[in-house]
Amino acid sequence: MEILSRVHQKNLVSWARDRENVLVLSADLTGSCEADLFRDTYPSRFISCGIAEQNMMSVAGGLAREGFIPLVHTFAVFIYRRAYDQIAMSVAYPNLPVKMFGFLPGIVTPGGATHQAIEDVSVMRALPNMTILETGDATDVESVLDVMRNVNGPVYIRMLRGELPRLFSADEPMKFDTPRIVSKGTDVTIISSGICTEETLRACAAMKKKGVSVNHVHVSTLKPFNNKMYADIINTGKYGVITVENHTTTGGLGTIVAEKAVACGINKRMARLGLRDTFTHGASRPYLMKEHGFDAAAIIHAVEKLTGNKLNISDDELAKVRIEAVHSEAKAEGL
């Protein structure tokens, strides 16, 4: 498993080289959001707005009206909690091409409730004209710039940083509103997003040895969610569907999939794994995923409940999968 470091930092500089209308805006978190190399390389195209997120969104809207493509960089919580009115009125309402990179989605940070963006998808998807993307590995991070550029309007991105695993081939980039079929199976369908795809891969590898046939799908476009493939995806698992998300189950991926199932008239049992109507606290990512029931062990337990079959997969077996197949503990995420 290849591990890459500061993927966005390097990719942003090369991607923006010949796009002179691309500007980067930062709210005093330039290094923490991997925008420092852009600042140093293109100083005239970098705007430091200070710790003033509401003002930054209004500035971004004004720049977009003048033909620029503003790329807003800050922690996710400071985008949607601090500046929601400005996003709604100065960006979404006029449908301007402001691209918002929200770092530290969900529980990837030990910073506690003040820094953990656990309801951002719920809040942002309620805005008309808003597109929502989520990155799950290094390949997603590398290709999300091209995807968001082709969206004619505002985009909110749940962005990863630091050391990232490459779960998907670099030759198979993220595609807009197109689910990624990770594995095909007929027993259970598991739909995952973001960092939860890595956990699902671990769970699937262990369950495969027990004879469970899993249809695993990775989602990177959370809004819109219109691809006609989703009806077949949801309907495939004979025992039901499991969604796994680094987010509250209210209004996030689980809700999105449930809405799609209802709209398509699909009657399937569904288990939604994620945060359950709760704030979280400061701790490591593996601890919080286990504590709140959306790590690999929780995914396996959900499959057992849907199928009615006990798989008897031990913690040692899961630990071996972590070491051999998927890396997720290279470095603890910090603020």
N, C-alpha and C positions, 0 to 999 in steps of 0.2 A: 504494500500500500504506500503510494507516494504521498509525502507530506510537504506542502509548500508554505512558505512564510511571506506574510505581507503581500498577498496576491494583488489586492486592489491598488495598493500604493504604486506598484510597478506598472500595472496594466493601465491605470488611469493616465499616466504620463504618456505612454506610447499611443493610446487610443486618441488622446486629445491633441496630438502633435499638429495635425493638419486641419483641425477644426477650431479655427480662431474665434468663433462665436461661442465656444464653450467656456464658461466661467465657473469657478469653484467658490462657494461661500462657506465660511466656517464660523461657528459660535464658540470660539475659544477652546475647541477640542481638536485642533488641526492634526497633531501627532496621533492622538487617540483614535482618530477616524481615518488614518492613513492618507491624509491630504498634504502632508508636509513636503513630500518630494515634488508634488505639483506646484506648491507654493514656491519652492526653491528654483524649479525649472522654468515656470511661467509666472514670475511675480506680478506682472501687469494684468494677469487674468485671475488673480486671487484676491478675494475680498474678505478681510477679517471683520466680522460684525460684532465681536465681543459677546458677552453673555447677555444677549438680547434677541432671543429667538423670534418673538413676535415681530420685531422690527426687521429681522432678517427675511422673514417670509414676505413682508410687504416690499422690501427691496428686491427680492427675487421676482415677485410679480411685475414690478416696474421694469426690471431688466428684460424679462420675457416679452413685454409689450414692445420693446425696442429692438427685438430680433435676436437677442442672446438666448442661449440655453443655460440657465443657471442650475448648477448641481449643488444642492444644499447638503452639507455634511455636519451631522451632530448625532448625539445619542437619540435613539428612537423616542424615548419618553419625552424628550424636550421638543420634539416635532409636534406630536399630536396632543400632548397634555398642555403644553405652554402656549401653542400658537394656533389652536384649532379655528378660532374665528378668522384670523388672517388667512389661513389656508382656504377656508370656505369662501370668503368674500374676495380675496385678492388673487387667488390661484384657481380654485375649482370652478367657481361661478363663471369667470370669463374663459375657462378652459385653456389656460396658458401652459406652455411646455416647461413647467418647473419640475425638476427631478429631485426627489427627496430621499437621501440615503440615511436610513435609520439604523444606527449601529446598536449592538447589545439587545437584540430582540429576546423577549422572554426571559428565561433563567440562565442565559449564558454568562451573566455577570454575578459575582458574589456581593454586589452593591446593595442588595435589599430592595424594598418596595419603591424607594425613590428613584431607582435606576433600572428596574426591570419592567420592560414594556410587555405587559401580559394581556392587554386588551386593545392593542393598536389596530389589529385587523378589524375587530368589531366596530371601532370608531371610524376608521378611515373608509371602510367599504360602504358606509352609509352616505358618503358624499357623492353626489352626481358627478360624472366625468372623471372620477378617480380610478386609476389602474393600480393594482397592488401586485407586486412581485416578491418572491422570497427565495433567497439563495440557500443551498444545502451543502455545497462543497466547493472546491477550488474551481472546477469547470463552470459551475453556475456563476461564481463571482467574476470569472474572466469574461463570460459571454453576456452578462446582464446589461452591460453598457450598450451593446448593439441592440438588444431587445428594447430597452427603454427609449433609445433614440428614435426608434421607428413608431413609437406611440405618439400620436398627435394630441397631446394634452398632458395633464399632470400625472406623475407616477410616484408612488411611495414604495420604497424597496426595503425589505427587512434584510440588512446586510451583515455578513460575517467578516471577521478580521483575524489578524494574527496567524497562527499556524493552522492550516486547513488540510484535511484529507482530500485526495482526488478520488471520489467515488465513481465518477463517470469519465469516460475517455474524453480527452481534449478535442478529439475529432467529432464529438457528438454534443454540440453546445445546447444551451437552453433555447427553447423555441416558445414563442408567445402563445399562450392559451393552448398549449399542447402537452398533455401528460406524458411522462417518461415511463415506459413499461420496463420495470427492473427485472421482473420474473413473471412467468406465466404459470397459472395453476387454476384449479377448479374447486378446491375445498373452501377457501376463505379469501376474500379480497381485503388487502390492507392498503390504505391510501395514506401516505405520509408526506410531510413537508419539512423544510428546514433541517435542523440538526436531528430531527426525529427519524429521518431516512437512514442515517447511520445506525441508530439503534434498531430500526426495523430490519436492516440487513443482517445484523448480528442475530436477531431473533429468527429470521428466516433460515439462516445457515444452520442453526441448531435444530429447527423444526424439520428441515429437509431430511436430516439424518433419521428422524422418527417417522418419515413417510407422509408428512403433511404437505399437501400441494397448495402453495400460496400464490395468488395473483397479486404481486406487489407493484404499486404505482407511486411514483414520485411526482408531486405537484409543485410547480414553481410560479404559476399564475393563479392567484387567488381571486382576482377580479380583473376582467370578466371570467366567467366559468361556463363558457358556452360550447366548448368542443363536443361534437356529437358522440365522441368516443366514450364520454362519461356514462351514458346510459348502459352501454355494454359492460363497462368496467364494474359498475355498481351491481349489475345483474349476474356477474360471472360466478361469484362465490356461492356455492349451494348452501352453506351454513350461515352466510351473512357477510357483513362489511365491518371493518374496524378502521377508524381514523385515528391518526396519531399526530399531535401538534404541540409545539412549544408555545402555548397560548392558552387562554381560558377556553373552555369548550362552549362558552356562550358567544355566538357570533363569529367564530373562527372557522377553521377547516371542517370540523364536524358538522357545524350548522350549515355550511355551504353545501356539503355532500348530502345532508338530509333534505335540504330544500330541492336539490336536483332530483333526488329519488322521488320525492312527492310530485314534482312537476312532470316527471316521466311516468308516473303511475307504477313505480316499482315498490313492491312490498317485501322488504328484506329486514331481518334483524340487524341491528346496528349497535356497535359499541364505540363510544367516543372517548378517547384517551387524551388527557391534557389536564390543565389546572381546573379544579372544580370550585368555582365561585369563592375564590380565596386569594388573598395577597400572599406573597412568599417572603422569605427572609434571606439574609446573607449566608450563603454556603456554596460549596462547589457544584458544578453542573451535574456530575454523576449522583451526588447526594440528593439534590433537589428533584432530579428525574425519578429517582427511586422513591423518595418521600411522597411525591405527588402522583405516582402511578403511571408514568409513561416512559419507563426505560424498557430494555429488552425483556426483562423478566415479566413486567406487567403486560407486555404485548403477548407473550406466550400464555400467560394466565387468561387473557381475554380470548385467545383462540381456544383454549381448553373449555372455557365457559360456552362458547358458541357451538363447538363440536360435541361437547359432552364427553370428551376423551382426555384422560390424564396423560400428559406426555412424559412426566418424570425427568425433566431436564434440570440438571443440578447447576449450582452457581459455578462450579469448577468447569463444566462444559461451556458455559457462557463466557467465562474468563478466557478460555482457550480460543474461542472465536474472536474475542477482542484483540488478542495478541496476533493471531495468525491472519485474520481477514480484514479487520477494520481498526484503525488507530483513532483513539479519541482522548487520550490523556497525555499528549506530548507536553502540554503546558497549561496550567490553570489560567483561565481568563481573568483578567484584572479590570479595574476601572478604566 
